[in-house]
Amino acid sequence: MLLPAQIIQKKRDGKALTEEEIRFFINGFTSGELPEYQMSALAMAICFQGMNFDETMWLTRAMVESGKIVEWKGRAGTFYADKHSTGGIGDKVSLILAPLVAACGVKVPMISGRGLGPTGGTLDKLESISGFNVNLSLDDFKRITDRVGCCMIGQTAEIAPADKKFYALRDVTATVSCLPLIVASIMSKKLAENVDGLVLDVKWGSGAFMRTRETSADLAKALVEVGKRYGKKVCALQTDMNQPLGRRIGNALEVRECIEIMNGSTQADDLLEVTLALSAEMLLMAGAAKNVAAAREILQKKLANGEALHKFAEMIAVQGGDAKVCDDWKRLPSTKQAKPIPAPKTGFVQSIECDQIGYAVIVLGGGRRVAADKVDFAVGFEEPKKIGDAVKAGEPLMIMHYNDETRAAEATRMVRDAYRIEDKEVNTRLPLIVQKIE
């Protein structure tokens, strides 16, 4: 007979757990037979002692098998692929990537998340579109993916319920940033989707959960290895998150930027570069292109001829949203006021505490301090100065969109404090895409 306290003690003392012990804990916690305090104790023990690769694999499998695994009707001759990002500030890649890759004939079912800590959530961005429903049933998710080519929803009760319950517990017990728990959480949802291919965007830097290149690379390798063990085509791109991605930060503002990129009216070089790089990997996996150059050419054509935007509008409409935003972004929520945040001194931007920009969005009301908070979709920032940019005292560091003067004052202070400006020019720029891990 397995005793929870003995399993906790075993991990506390740095010993490896068996698959049976891990499954016992996950199944017991999911069903409610094991109390939260014992799951919390085991999570903390794992944070301190870590897990070997077999343990991480068993934990992932137990979480996958705690719920349903999606069965796709259109499987024959069809490639299903998804992308996951570990999250960042201004990271709105999914909103362009899903319709863009779907326009190339690859099915893109995407189970997304809400904002976590300073990072924005794809679901919150989509819900800034009037009527957009992210709470679809699994049957609707499958039907829309097969019909439209892409569908973006939140985690359903049937998909990896162990992860949903465990994640909420980790969030309040300071056990979120633990590598084996991160791997099991991400991969359990993605493997339960039963896609053929998975591309991972693993961030590093001041706006990422993994602050260093080394820890980010370790996470990327572990995620890829779990996916391969499951027999999936999988690769990861390690990308920079030491500054906001793109030109807008905040839910409705980010949707607007994506629409502008898909209709060709703006160029956000870094955002587009990451989107094309990840999308190209998906096309290669699906056999839709022979090499990266050919894949990029196909993708850029789909952007230029409006097919990606048309696909985005189609997905919005079928999920109950106002698809007319694709023709007129002014239908998105907007703030009462906007004003520049002046730079405190003249010089060059040396570095940005990127996570503080994310927290400033939350202060404005664009994210949640507690789970029950209502989100103000309209607030945020645009045109942020990037690392290496020259700035004069009093010039805008970025433009703030806000509805509340008190919140705006606090957010202004946070943004100014996040920027380090000095006299010397920045001669070396960090690579946007560090490496591919496969």
Secondary structure, DSSP 8 states (H G I E B T S, - for coil): ---HHHHHHHHHTT----HHHHHHHHHHHHHTSS-HHHHHHHHHHHHHH---HHHHHHHHHHHHTTS-----TT-TT--BEEEEE---TT--HHHHHHHHHHTTT-BEEEEE---BTTB--HHHHHTTSTT------HHHHHHHHHHHSEEEEE--SSS-HHHHHHHHHHHTTT-SS-HHHHHHHHHHHHHHTT-SEEEEEEEESTTSSS-SHHHHHHHHHHHHHHHHHTT-EEEEEEEE-SS-SSSEESHHHHHHHHHHHHTTS---HHHHHHHHHHHHHHHHHHTS-SSHHHHHHHHHHHHHTTHHHHHHHHHHHHTT--GGGGT-GGGS---SEEEEEE-SSSEEEEEE-HHHHHHHHHHHTSS-SSTT----TT-EEES---TT-EE-TTSEEEEEEES-HHHHHHHHHHHHHHEEEESS-------SEEEEE-
